[in-house]
């Protein structure tokens, strides 16, 4: 309230100074230093954000369809995914309230070796999921990895994944998570790759400069899959 009054009064005195006040605020909103880097101690809270964000996601429904235990499986699944990102990539949240979360992996760490999977809790994940779910995961991973490697053979980062809790969607948290890292990629002149099984998300990602490189139905799964890439803006 006081900030708004101050800006209006200041504008009457010197309109040029008003512009210099507002623009940096907009820029600062999309800088990484305004996000929280997720560490191991944060993983349990981060997991809950992704469980809520992806509960109705087409991929989650396919892999963990039974609603009575979907949240249970999603917790184990995202515990592994987030821990892998913390260990071998970069994971950011909007604040310690964990409204939203983004996991970024550089291309040299995208391939999950046995050692990396072990460190991230892969063996524990496999033991909890059971043969049926693991078979689904491996089938999808094999097919989508081939698409990834076919289209992206340059240094890049993989967004895998990004999500905002339903009660916080539409408030700009996803945009802040996305633009903060994309601004860095533009500065470093590096590309970014992502995948989604949601048509709605495709349209959102296009707004950030991503373009579709592959749109397919994964064989024998009947799950629509989009692979998208964003090249750095000069």
Secondary structure, DSSP 8 states (H G I E B T S, - for coil): -HHHHHHHHHHHH-HHHHHHHHHHHHHHHTSGGGSEE--GGGHHHHHHHHHHHHTT-HHHHHHT--TTTHHHHHHHHHHHHHHHHHHHSEEEESSTT-SEEEEEEEGGG-S--HHHHHHTTHHHHHHHH-HHHHHHHHHHHHHHHHHHHHH--SSEEEEEEEEE-GGGTTSSHHHHHHHHHHHHHHHHT-EEEEEES-HHHHHHHHHTT-EEEEEEEETTTTEEEEEEEE----
